Amino acid sequence: MALSGIFLVLFLALHFTINFTSVISPETFNELSHFMGYNVIVQFIMQPILIAGVVIHFVMGFVLEIQNNRARGVKYVQYKGGANAPWVSRNMIISGAVILAFLGLHFYDFWVHEMAYKYVEANPEDPTRYYAETVEKFAPFWRTAIYVVSFGLLSLHLWHGFASSFQTMGVNNKYTPSIVNFTKIYAVAIPLGFAFIAIYHHFNPIIH
């Protein structure tokens, strides 16, 4: 659970870096997206590993939640809110489930479209299409709103999960406070950056 989580955190950083170029330089975004979309290593080695990482992380999350509920045996007699544990840590399964549902939409918006474009419709390569396709996805307000809310839940999920991953693996030394501080900054900055990208493209459509 911890290792797959850290793996996905690393992917998020890469994904954000590429996506943020769409705000700065559409040409760079097109170049990077085309490379990721047609590079053999990325498509047939890294992409399957990424999908496996997502599946493993979420399956383990649900398995551990079931095991924890069974181990508890008796329900708490009295619940004292945040006195026992923060809301985020007590509801990781909820934020995770919503994020999983969001990933379904995200895969439909981009991955399914990409697979259909290349392998079903057999369209020729077009290195300039990615920016326009991305901006078009955020034209509807409802889709942009779903993305922003989902990134908010991702932030909550990372706030507890990222730091807990190191604790689970036994990291406890003089660098621990610095690691925790970094994970908290990451948990806010990356989802906030993704939300900014979605909002930016919603309010800056391509005028034909």
mmCIF file of the C-alpha atoms, coordinates in Angstrom:
data_MODEL
# 
_entry.id   MODEL 
# 
loop_
_atom_site.group_PDB 
_atom_site.id 
_atom_site.type_symbol 
_atom_site.label_atom_id 
_atom_site.label_alt_id 
_atom_site.label_comp_id 
_atom_site.label_asym_id 
_atom_site.label_entity_id 
_atom_site.label_seq_id 
_atom_site.pdbx_PDB_ins_code 
_atom_site.Cartn_x 
_atom_site.Cartn_y 
_atom_site.Cartn_z 
_atom_site.occupancy 
_atom_site.B_iso_or_equiv 
_atom_site.pdbx_formal_charge 
_atom_site.auth_seq_id 
_atom_site.auth_comp_id 
_atom_site.auth_asym_id 
_atom_site.auth_atom_id 
_atom_site.pdbx_PDB_model_num 
ATOM 1   C CA . MET A 1 1   ? 0.000   0.000  0.000   1.00 0.00 ? 1   MET A CA 1 
ATOM 2   C CA . ALA A 1 2   ? 2.744   2.440  0.982   1.00 0.00 ? 2   ALA A CA 1 
ATOM 3   C CA . LEU A 1 3   ? 5.037   1.591  -1.937  1.00 0.00 ? 3   LEU A CA 1 
ATOM 4   C CA . SER A 1 4   ? 2.267   1.819  -4.536  1.00 0.00 ? 4   SER A CA 1 
ATOM 5   C CA . GLY A 1 5   ? 1.207   5.140  -2.991  1.00 0.00 ? 5   GLY A CA 1 
ATOM 6   C CA . ILE A 1 6   ? 4.699   6.626  -3.274  1.00 0.00 ? 6   ILE A CA 1 
ATOM 7   C CA . PHE A 1 7   ? 4.937   5.320  -6.838  1.00 0.00 ? 7   PHE A CA 1 
ATOM 8   C CA . LEU A 1 8   ? 1.696   7.133  -7.722  1.00 0.00 ? 8   LEU A CA 1 
ATOM 9   C CA . VAL A 1 9   ? 2.930   10.288 -5.983  1.00 0.00 ? 9   VAL A CA 1 
ATOM 10  C CA . LEU A 1 10  ? 5.996   10.278 -8.246  1.00 0.00 ? 10  LEU A CA 1 
ATOM 11  C CA . PHE A 1 11  ? 3.766   9.831  -11.276 1.00 0.00 ? 11  PHE A CA 1 
ATOM 12  C CA . LEU A 1 12  ? 1.586   12.740 -10.145 1.00 0.00 ? 12  LEU A CA 1 
ATOM 13  C CA . ALA A 1 13  ? 4.631   15.021 -10.081 1.00 0.00 ? 13  ALA A CA 1 
ATOM 14  C CA . LEU A 1 14  ? 5.560   14.024 -13.638 1.00 0.00 ? 14  LEU A CA 1 
ATOM 15  C CA . HIS A 1 15  ? 1.965   14.319 -14.832 1.00 0.00 ? 15  HIS A CA 1 
ATOM 16  C CA . PHE A 1 16  ? 1.628   17.773 -13.277 1.00 0.00 ? 16  PHE A CA 1 
ATOM 17  C CA . THR A 1 17  ? 4.904   18.984 -14.802 1.00 0.00 ? 17  THR A CA 1 
ATOM 18  C CA . ILE A 1 18  ? 3.786   17.994 -18.290 1.00 0.00 ? 18  ILE A CA 1 
ATOM 19  C CA . ASN A 1 19  ? 0.256   19.367 -17.865 1.00 0.00 ? 19  ASN A CA 1 
ATOM 20  C CA . PHE A 1 20  ? 1.460   22.684 -16.479 1.00 0.00 ? 20  PHE A CA 1 
ATOM 21  C CA . THR A 1 21  ? 3.340   23.360 -19.721 1.00 0.00 ? 21  THR A CA 1 
ATOM 22  C CA . SER A 1 22  ? -0.096  23.673 -21.362 1.00 0.00 ? 22  SER A CA 1 
ATOM 23  C CA . VAL A 1 23  ? -0.506  26.929 -19.437 1.00 0.00 ? 23  VAL A CA 1 
ATOM 24  C CA . ILE A 1 24  ? 2.971   28.227 -20.255 1.00 0.00 ? 24  ILE A CA 1 
ATOM 25  C CA . SER A 1 25  ? 3.664   26.924 -23.760 1.00 0.00 ? 25  SER A CA 1 
ATOM 26  C CA . PRO A 1 26  ? 1.116   25.013 -25.877 1.00 0.00 ? 26  PRO A CA 1 
ATOM 27  C CA . GLU A 1 27  ? 3.909   24.023 -28.266 1.00 0.00 ? 27  GLU A CA 1 
ATOM 28  C CA . THR A 1 28  ? 5.935   22.404 -25.472 1.00 0.00 ? 28  THR A CA 1 
ATOM 29  C CA . PHE A 1 29  ? 2.829   20.651 -24.180 1.00 0.00 ? 29  PHE A CA 1 
ATOM 30  C CA . ASN A 1 30  ? 2.148   19.241 -27.645 1.00 0.00 ? 30  ASN A CA 1 
ATOM 31  C CA . GLU A 1 31  ? 5.727   18.030 -27.982 1.00 0.00 ? 31  GLU A CA 1 
ATOM 32  C CA . LEU A 1 32  ? 5.780   16.326 -24.576 1.00 0.00 ? 32  LEU A CA 1 
ATOM 33  C CA . SER A 1 33  ? 2.321   14.804 -25.033 1.00 0.00 ? 33  SER A CA 1 
ATOM 34  C CA . HIS A 1 34  ? 3.232   13.449 -28.463 1.00 0.00 ? 34  HIS A CA 1 
ATOM 35  C CA . PHE A 1 35  ? 6.405   11.903 -27.066 1.00 0.00 ? 35  PHE A CA 1 
ATOM 36  C CA . MET A 1 36  ? 4.493   10.267 -24.201 1.00 0.00 ? 36  MET A CA 1 
ATOM 37  C CA . GLY A 1 37  ? 1.794   9.084  -26.575 1.00 0.00 ? 37  GLY A CA 1 
ATOM 38  C CA . TYR A 1 38  ? 4.040   7.404  -29.127 1.00 0.00 ? 38  TYR A CA 1 
ATOM 39  C CA . ASN A 1 39  ? 7.190   6.393  -27.270 1.00 0.00 ? 39  ASN A CA 1 
ATOM 40  C CA . VAL A 1 40  ? 7.328   2.584  -27.170 1.00 0.00 ? 40  VAL A CA 1 
ATOM 41  C CA . ILE A 1 41  ? 8.824   2.404  -23.663 1.00 0.00 ? 41  ILE A CA 1 
ATOM 42  C CA . VAL A 1 42  ? 6.224   4.779  -22.249 1.00 0.00 ? 42  VAL A CA 1 
ATOM 43  C CA . GLN A 1 43  ? 3.281   3.111  -23.969 1.00 0.00 ? 43  GLN A CA 1 
ATOM 44  C CA . PHE A 1 44  ? 4.089   -0.577 -23.545 1.00 0.00 ? 44  PHE A CA 1 
ATOM 45  C CA . ILE A 1 45  ? 6.188   -0.685 -20.373 1.00 0.00 ? 45  ILE A CA 1 
ATOM 46  C CA . MET A 1 46  ? 5.577   2.378  -18.190 1.00 0.00 ? 46  MET A CA 1 
ATOM 47  C CA . GLN A 1 47  ? 1.849   2.695  -18.931 1.00 0.00 ? 47  GLN A CA 1 
ATOM 48  C CA . PRO A 1 48  ? 0.990   -0.895 -17.944 1.00 0.00 ? 48  PRO A CA 1 
ATOM 49  C CA . ILE A 1 49  ? 3.101   -0.493 -14.783 1.00 0.00 ? 49  ILE A CA 1 
ATOM 50  C CA . LEU A 1 50  ? 1.199   2.701  -13.950 1.00 0.00 ? 50  LEU A CA 1 
ATOM 51  C CA . ILE A 1 51  ? -2.179  1.016  -14.442 1.00 0.00 ? 51  ILE A CA 1 
ATOM 52  C CA . ALA A 1 52  ? -1.031  -1.895 -12.285 1.00 0.00 ? 52  ALA A CA 1 
ATOM 53  C CA . GLY A 1 53  ? 0.088   0.571  -9.592  1.00 0.00 ? 53  GLY A CA 1 
ATOM 54  C CA . VAL A 1 54  ? -3.338  2.232  -9.575  1.00 0.00 ? 54  VAL A CA 1 
ATOM 55  C CA . VAL A 1 55  ? -5.152  -1.104 -9.343  1.00 0.00 ? 55  VAL A CA 1 
ATOM 56  C CA . ILE A 1 56  ? -2.872  -2.428 -6.594  1.00 0.00 ? 56  ILE A CA 1 
ATOM 57  C CA . HIS A 1 57  ? -3.172  0.756  -4.518  1.00 0.00 ? 57  HIS A CA 1 
ATOM 58  C CA . PHE A 1 58  ? -6.951  0.911  -4.589  1.00 0.00 ? 58  PHE A CA 1 
ATOM 59  C CA . VAL A 1 59  ? -7.513  -2.837 -4.163  1.00 0.00 ? 59  VAL A CA 1 
ATOM 60  C CA . MET A 1 60  ? -5.160  -2.850 -1.167  1.00 0.00 ? 60  MET A CA 1 
ATOM 61  C CA . GLY A 1 61  ? -6.980  0.161  0.221   1.00 0.00 ? 61  GLY A CA 1 
ATOM 62  C CA . PHE A 1 62  ? -10.317 -1.626 0.230   1.00 0.00 ? 62  PHE A CA 1 
ATOM 63  C CA . VAL A 1 63  ? -8.762  -4.871 1.549   1.00 0.00 ? 63  VAL A CA 1 
ATOM 64  C CA . LEU A 1 64  ? -7.085  -3.061 4.457   1.00 0.00 ? 64  LEU A CA 1 
ATOM 65  C CA . GLU A 1 65  ? -10.316 -1.206 5.259   1.00 0.00 ? 65  GLU A CA 1 
ATOM 66  C CA . ILE A 1 66  ? -12.186 -4.525 5.488   1.00 0.00 ? 66  ILE A CA 1 
ATOM 67  C CA . GLN A 1 67  ? -9.440  -6.062 7.624   1.00 0.00 ? 67  GLN A CA 1 
ATOM 68  C CA . ASN A 1 68  ? -9.412  -3.078 9.979   1.00 0.00 ? 68  ASN A CA 1 
ATOM 69  C CA . ASN A 1 69  ? -13.186 -3.235 10.433  1.00 0.00 ? 69  ASN A CA 1 
ATOM 70  C CA . ARG A 1 70  ? -13.031 -6.957 11.193  1.00 0.00 ? 70  ARG A CA 1 
ATOM 71  C CA . ALA A 1 71  ? -10.123 -6.531 13.613  1.00 0.00 ? 71  ALA A CA 1 
ATOM 72  C CA . ARG A 1 72  ? -11.975 -3.820 15.499  1.00 0.00 ? 72  ARG A CA 1 
ATOM 73  C CA . GLY A 1 73  ? -14.732 -6.287 16.373  1.00 0.00 ? 73  GLY A CA 1 
ATOM 74  C CA . VAL A 1 74  ? -16.889 -4.011 18.538  1.00 0.00 ? 74  VAL A CA 1 
ATOM 75  C CA . LYS A 1 75  ? -17.996 -0.564 17.435  1.00 0.00 ? 75  LYS A CA 1 
ATOM 76  C CA . TYR A 1 76  ? -16.755 2.358  19.456  1.00 0.00 ? 76  TYR A CA 1 
ATOM 77  C CA . VAL A 1 77  ? -19.071 3.115  22.367  1.00 0.00 ? 77  VAL A CA 1 
ATOM 78  C CA . GLN A 1 78  ? -18.485 6.815  22.094  1.00 0.00 ? 78  GLN A CA 1 
ATOM 79  C CA . TYR A 1 79  ? -17.083 8.745  19.185  1.00 0.00 ? 79  TYR A CA 1 
ATOM 80  C CA . LYS A 1 80  ? -15.244 11.931 20.084  1.00 0.00 ? 80  LYS A CA 1 
ATOM 81  C CA . GLY A 1 81  ? -14.606 13.360 16.642  1.00 0.00 ? 81  GLY A CA 1 
ATOM 82  C CA . GLY A 1 82  ? -11.044 14.469 16.030  1.00 0.00 ? 82  GLY A CA 1 
ATOM 83  C CA . ALA A 1 83  ? -9.996  13.441 19.532  1.00 0.00 ? 83  ALA A CA 1 
ATOM 84  C CA . ASN A 1 84  ? -9.251  9.901  18.305  1.00 0.00 ? 84  ASN A CA 1 
ATOM 85  C CA . ALA A 1 85  ? -7.918  10.652 14.814  1.00 0.00 ? 85  ALA A CA 1 
ATOM 86  C CA . PRO A 1 86  ? -8.257  13.399 12.215  1.00 0.00 ? 86  PRO A CA 1 
ATOM 87  C CA . TRP A 1 87  ? -11.207 13.197 9.827   1.00 0.00 ? 87  TRP A CA 1 
ATOM 88  C CA . VAL A 1 88  ? -8.849  12.684 6.889   1.00 0.00 ? 88  VAL A CA 1 
ATOM 89  C CA . SER A 1 89  ? -7.204  9.596  8.363   1.00 0.00 ? 89  SER A CA 1 
ATOM 90  C CA . ARG A 1 90  ? -10.559 8.095  9.403   1.00 0.00 ? 90  ARG A CA 1 
ATOM 91  C CA . ASN A 1 91  ? -12.072 8.537  5.944   1.00 0.00 ? 91  ASN A CA 1 
ATOM 92  C CA . MET A 1 92  ? -9.249  7.622  3.574   1.00 0.00 ? 92  MET A CA 1 
ATOM 93  C CA . ILE A 1 93  ? -11.501 4.973  2.029   1.00 0.00 ? 93  ILE A CA 1 
ATOM 94  C CA . ILE A 1 94  ? -14.119 7.625  1.195   1.00 0.00 ? 94  ILE A CA 1 
ATOM 95  C CA . SER A 1 95  ? -11.704 10.072 -0.398  1.00 0.00 ? 95  SER A CA 1 
ATOM 96  C CA . GLY A 1 96  ? -10.037 7.138  -2.170  1.00 0.00 ? 96  GLY A CA 1 
ATOM 97  C CA . ALA A 1 97  ? -13.348 5.888  -3.571  1.00 0.00 ? 97  ALA A CA 1 
ATOM 98  C CA . VAL A 1 98  ? -14.255 9.328  -4.904  1.00 0.00 ? 98  VAL A CA 1 
ATOM 99  C CA . ILE A 1 99  ? -10.790 9.699  -6.445  1.00 0.00 ? 99  ILE A CA 1 
ATOM 100 C CA . LEU A 1 100 ? -11.238 6.275  -8.055  1.00 0.00 ? 100 LEU A CA 1 
ATOM 101 C CA . ALA A 1 101 ? -14.533 7.425  -9.580  1.00 0.00 ? 101 ALA A CA 1 
ATOM 102 C CA . PHE A 1 102 ? -12.793 10.578 -10.812 1.00 0.00 ? 102 PHE A CA 1 
ATOM 103 C CA . LEU A 1 103 ? -10.055 8.469  -12.387 1.00 0.00 ? 103 LEU A CA 1 
ATOM 104 C CA . GLY A 1 104 ? -12.783 6.708  -14.350 1.00 0.00 ? 104 GLY A CA 1 
ATOM 105 C CA . LEU A 1 105 ? -13.863 10.048 -15.824 1.00 0.00 ? 105 LEU A CA 1 
ATOM 106 C CA . HIS A 1 106 ? -10.259 11.073 -16.413 1.00 0.00 ? 106 HIS A CA 1 
ATOM 107 C CA . PHE A 1 107 ? -9.464  7.809  -18.211 1.00 0.00 ? 107 PHE A CA 1 
ATOM 108 C CA . TYR A 1 108 ? -12.586 8.248  -20.345 1.00 0.00 ? 108 TYR A CA 1 
ATOM 109 C CA . ASP A 1 109 ? -11.685 11.845 -21.196 1.00 0.00 ? 109 ASP A CA 1 
ATOM 110 C CA . PHE A 1 110 ? -8.086  11.228 -22.184 1.00 0.00 ? 110 PHE A CA 1 
ATOM 111 C CA . TRP A 1 111 ? -6.870  7.607  -22.197 1.00 0.00 ? 111 TRP A CA 1 
ATOM 112 C CA . VAL A 1 112 ? -9.911  6.061  -23.914 1.00 0.00 ? 112 VAL A CA 1 
ATOM 113 C CA . HIS A 1 113 ? -9.966  8.923  -26.417 1.00 0.00 ? 113 HIS A CA 1 
ATOM 114 C CA . GLU A 1 114 ? -6.259  8.416  -27.122 1.00 0.00 ? 114 GLU A CA 1 
ATOM 115 C CA . MET A 1 115 ? -6.624  4.657  -27.600 1.00 0.00 ? 115 MET A CA 1 
ATOM 116 C CA . ALA A 1 116 ? -9.574  5.183  -29.955 1.00 0.00 ? 116 ALA A CA 1 
ATOM 117 C CA . TYR A 1 117 ? -7.728  7.865  -31.933 1.00 0.00 ? 117 TYR A CA 1 
ATOM 118 C CA . LYS A 1 118 ? -4.641  5.712  -32.484 1.00 0.00 ? 118 LYS A CA 1 
ATOM 119 C CA . TYR A 1 119 ? -5.833  2.111  -32.558 1.00 0.00 ? 119 TYR A CA 1 
ATOM 120 C CA . VAL A 1 120 ? -9.567  2.120  -33.395 1.00 0.00 ? 120 VAL A CA 1 
ATOM 121 C CA . GLU A 1 121 ? -9.842  5.001  -35.836 1.00 0.00 ? 121 GLU A CA 1 
ATOM 122 C CA . ALA A 1 122 ? -6.213  4.511  -36.952 1.00 0.00 ? 122 ALA A CA 1 
ATOM 123 C CA . ASN A 1 123 ? -5.678  8.243  -37.449 1.00 0.00 ? 123 ASN A CA 1 
ATOM 124 C CA . PRO A 1 124 ? -2.279  9.496  -38.633 1.00 0.00 ? 124 PRO A CA 1 
ATOM 125 C CA . GLU A 1 125 ? 0.076   11.111 -36.126 1.00 0.00 ? 125 GLU A CA 1 
ATOM 126 C CA . ASP A 1 126 ? -0.710  14.755 -35.399 1.00 0.00 ? 126 ASP A CA 1 
ATOM 127 C CA . PRO A 1 127 ? 1.824   16.301 -32.978 1.00 0.00 ? 127 PRO A CA 1 
ATOM 128 C CA . THR A 1 128 ? -0.207  19.513 -32.721 1.00 0.00 ? 128 THR A CA 1 
ATOM 129 C CA . ARG A 1 129 ? -3.571  18.132 -31.566 1.00 0.00 ? 129 ARG A CA 1 
ATOM 130 C CA . TYR A 1 130 ? -3.047  17.685 -27.807 1.00 0.00 ? 130 TYR A CA 1 
ATOM 131 C CA . TYR A 1 131 ? -3.403  21.251 -26.591 1.00 0.00 ? 131 TYR A CA 1 
ATOM 132 C CA . ALA A 1 132 ? -6.686  21.840 -28.407 1.00 0.00 ? 132 ALA A CA 1 
ATOM 133 C CA . GLU A 1 133 ? -8.079  18.507 -27.200 1.00 0.00 ? 133 GLU A CA 1 
ATOM 134 C CA . THR A 1 134 ? -7.155  19.303 -23.605 1.00 0.00 ? 134 THR A CA 1 
ATOM 135 C CA . VAL A 1 135 ? -8.670  22.794 -23.635 1.00 0.00 ? 135 VAL A CA 1 
ATOM 136 C CA . GLU A 1 136 ? -11.854 21.428 -25.210 1.00 0.00 ? 136 GLU A CA 1 
ATOM 137 C CA . LYS A 1 137 ? -12.327 18.975 -22.328 1.00 0.00 ? 137 LYS A CA 1 
ATOM 138 C CA . PHE A 1 138 ? -12.561 21.824 -19.817 1.00 0.00 ? 138 PHE A CA 1 
ATOM 139 C CA . ALA A 1 139 ? -15.074 23.882 -21.784 1.00 0.00 ? 139 ALA A CA 1 
ATOM 140 C CA . PRO A 1 140 ? -18.130 22.512 -19.891 1.00 0.00 ? 140 PRO A CA 1 
ATOM 141 C CA . PHE A 1 141 ? -18.482 24.008 -16.417 1.00 0.00 ? 141 PHE A CA 1 
ATOM 142 C CA . TRP A 1 142 ? -19.714 20.734 -14.911 1.00 0.00 ? 142 TRP A CA 1 
ATOM 143 C CA . ARG A 1 143 ? -16.598 18.839 -15.972 1.00 0.00 ? 143 ARG A CA 1 
ATOM 144 C CA . THR A 1 144 ? -14.275 21.557 -14.678 1.00 0.00 ? 144 THR A CA 1 
ATOM 145 C CA . ALA A 1 145 ? -16.175 21.598 -11.374 1.00 0.00 ? 145 ALA A CA 1 
ATOM 146 C CA . ILE A 1 146 ? -15.843 17.808 -11.008 1.00 0.00 ? 146 ILE A CA 1 
ATOM 147 C CA . TYR A 1 147 ? -12.105 18.039 -11.644 1.00 0.00 ? 147 TYR A CA 1 
ATOM 148 C CA . VAL A 1 148 ? -11.625 20.830 -9.090  1.00 0.00 ? 148 VAL A CA 1 
ATOM 149 C CA . VAL A 1 149 ? -13.630 19.049 -6.378  1.00 0.00 ? 149 VAL A CA 1 
ATOM 150 C CA . SER A 1 150 ? -11.765 15.803 -7.072  1.00 0.00 ? 150 SER A CA 1 
ATOM 151 C CA . PHE A 1 151 ? -8.413  17.561 -6.762  1.00 0.00 ? 151 PHE A CA 1 
ATOM 152 C CA . GLY A 1 152 ? -9.578  18.901 -3.403  1.00 0.00 ? 152 GLY A CA 1 
ATOM 153 C CA . LEU A 1 153 ? -10.256 15.367 -2.205  1.00 0.00 ? 153 LEU A CA 1 
ATOM 154 C CA . LEU A 1 154 ? -6.931  14.268 -3.656  1.00 0.00 ? 154 LEU A CA 1 
ATOM 155 C CA . SER A 1 155 ? -5.281  16.910 -1.506  1.00 0.00 ? 155 SER A CA 1 
ATOM 156 C CA . LEU A 1 156 ? -6.958  15.523 1.623   1.00 0.00 ? 156 LEU A CA 1 
ATOM 157 C CA . HIS A 1 157 ? -5.985  11.983 0.634   1.00 0.00 ? 157 HIS A CA 1 
ATOM 158 C CA . LEU A 1 158 ? -2.354  12.973 0.118   1.00 0.00 ? 158 LEU A CA 1 
ATOM 159 C CA . TRP A 1 159 ? -2.287  15.046 3.315   1.00 0.00 ? 159 TRP A CA 1 
ATOM 160 C CA . HIS A 1 160 ? -2.558  11.901 5.393   1.00 0.00 ? 160 HIS A CA 1 
ATOM 161 C CA . GLY A 1 161 ? -1.473  9.170  2.977   1.00 0.00 ? 161 GLY A CA 1 
ATOM 162 C CA . PHE A 1 162 ? 1.833   10.559 1.712   1.00 0.00 ? 162 PHE A CA 1 
ATOM 163 C CA . ALA A 1 163 ? 3.307   11.111 5.170   1.00 0.00 ? 163 ALA A CA 1 
ATOM 164 C CA . SER A 1 164 ? 1.869   7.837  6.445   1.00 0.00 ? 164 SER A CA 1 
ATOM 165 C CA . SER A 1 165 ? 3.637   5.937  3.657   1.00 0.00 ? 165 SER A CA 1 
ATOM 166 C CA . PHE A 1 166 ? 7.030   6.795  5.134   1.00 0.00 ? 166 PHE A CA 1 
ATOM 167 C CA . GLN A 1 167 ? 5.838   5.968  8.637   1.00 0.00 ? 167 GLN A CA 1 
ATOM 168 C CA . THR A 1 168 ? 4.518   2.599  7.437   1.00 0.00 ? 168 THR A CA 1 
ATOM 169 C CA . MET A 1 169 ? 7.916   1.760  5.960   1.00 0.00 ? 169 MET A CA 1 
ATOM 170 C CA . GLY A 1 170 ? 9.610   2.543  9.271   1.00 0.00 ? 170 GLY A CA 1 
ATOM 171 C CA . VAL A 1 171 ? 11.199  5.876  8.407   1.00 0.00 ? 171 VAL A CA 1 
ATOM 172 C CA . ASN A 1 172 ? 11.828  7.524  11.765  1.00 0.00 ? 172 ASN A CA 1 
ATOM 173 C CA . ASN A 1 173 ? 14.990  9.574  12.080  1.00 0.00 ? 173 ASN A CA 1 
ATOM 174 C CA . LYS A 1 174 ? 16.186  13.169 12.294  1.00 0.00 ? 174 LYS A CA 1 
ATOM 175 C CA . TYR A 1 175 ? 14.874  13.844 8.777   1.00 0.00 ? 175 TYR A CA 1 
ATOM 176 C CA . THR A 1 176 ? 11.314  12.792 9.624   1.00 0.00 ? 176 THR A CA 1 
ATOM 177 C CA . PRO A 1 177 ? 10.023  16.322 10.449  1.00 0.00 ? 177 PRO A CA 1 
ATOM 178 C CA . SER A 1 178 ? 11.404  17.625 7.146   1.00 0.00 ? 178 SER A CA 1 
ATOM 179 C CA . ILE A 1 179 ? 9.846   14.715 5.262   1.00 0.00 ? 179 ILE A CA 1 
ATOM 180 C CA . VAL A 1 180 ? 6.469   15.356 6.888   1.00 0.00 ? 180 VAL A CA 1 
ATOM 181 C CA . ASN A 1 181 ? 6.648   19.058 6.050   1.00 0.00 ? 181 ASN A CA 1 
ATOM 182 C CA . PHE A 1 182 ? 7.499   18.229 2.436   1.00 0.00 ? 182 PHE A CA 1 
ATOM 183 C CA . THR A 1 183 ? 4.581   15.803 2.139   1.00 0.00 ? 183 THR A CA 1 
ATOM 184 C CA . LYS A 1 184 ? 2.162   18.450 3.470   1.00 0.00 ? 184 LYS A CA 1 
ATOM 185 C CA . ILE A 1 185 ? 3.437   21.050 0.993   1.00 0.00 ? 185 ILE A CA 1 
ATOM 186 C CA . TYR A 1 186 ? 3.173   18.513 -1.816  1.00 0.00 ? 186 TYR A CA 1 
ATOM 187 C CA . ALA A 1 187 ? -0.364  17.528 -0.743  1.00 0.00 ? 187 ALA A CA 1 
ATOM 188 C CA . VAL A 1 188 ? -1.498  21.126 -1.174  1.00 0.00 ? 188 VAL A CA 1 
ATOM 189 C CA . ALA A 1 189 ? 0.648   22.381 -4.056  1.00 0.00 ? 189 ALA A CA 1 
ATOM 190 C CA . ILE A 1 190 ? 0.169   19.583 -6.613  1.00 0.00 ? 190 ILE A CA 1 
ATOM 191 C CA . PRO A 1 191 ? -3.652  19.261 -6.407  1.00 0.00 ? 191 PRO A CA 1 
ATOM 192 C CA . LEU A 1 192 ? -3.939  23.059 -6.299  1.00 0.00 ? 192 LEU A CA 1 
ATOM 193 C CA . GLY A 1 193 ? -1.790  23.226 -9.427  1.00 0.00 ? 193 GLY A CA 1 
ATOM 194 C CA . PHE A 1 194 ? -3.989  20.681 -11.211 1.00 0.00 ? 194 PHE A CA 1 
ATOM 195 C CA . ALA A 1 195 ? -7.105  22.647 -10.222 1.00 0.00 ? 195 ALA A CA 1 
ATOM 196 C CA . PHE A 1 196 ? -5.514  25.839 -11.542 1.00 0.00 ? 196 PHE A CA 1 
ATOM 197 C CA . ILE A 1 197 ? -4.835  24.156 -14.911 1.00 0.00 ? 197 ILE A CA 1 
ATOM 198 C CA . ALA A 1 198 ? -8.476  23.056 -15.220 1.00 0.00 ? 198 ALA A CA 1 
ATOM 199 C CA . ILE A 1 199 ? -9.837  26.482 -14.279 1.00 0.00 ? 199 ILE A CA 1 
ATOM 200 C CA . TYR A 1 200 ? -7.350  28.267 -16.549 1.00 0.00 ? 200 TYR A CA 1 
ATOM 201 C CA . HIS A 1 201 ? -8.373  26.276 -19.600 1.00 0.00 ? 201 HIS A CA 1 
ATOM 202 C CA . HIS A 1 202 ? -12.066 26.671 -18.775 1.00 0.00 ? 202 HIS A CA 1 
ATOM 203 C CA . PHE A 1 203 ? -11.761 30.458 -18.830 1.00 0.00 ? 203 PHE A CA 1 
ATOM 204 C CA . ASN A 1 204 ? -9.336  30.546 -21.762 1.00 0.00 ? 204 ASN A CA 1 
ATOM 205 C CA . PRO A 1 205 ? -11.044 28.550 -24.517 1.00 0.00 ? 205 PRO A CA 1 
ATOM 206 C CA . ILE A 1 206 ? -9.690  28.346 -28.036 1.00 0.00 ? 206 ILE A CA 1 
ATOM 207 C CA . ILE A 1 207 ? -11.566 30.808 -30.238 1.00 0.00 ? 207 ILE A CA 1 
ATOM 208 C CA . HIS A 1 208 ? -12.153 29.364 -33.692 1.00 0.00 ? 208 HIS A CA 1 
# 
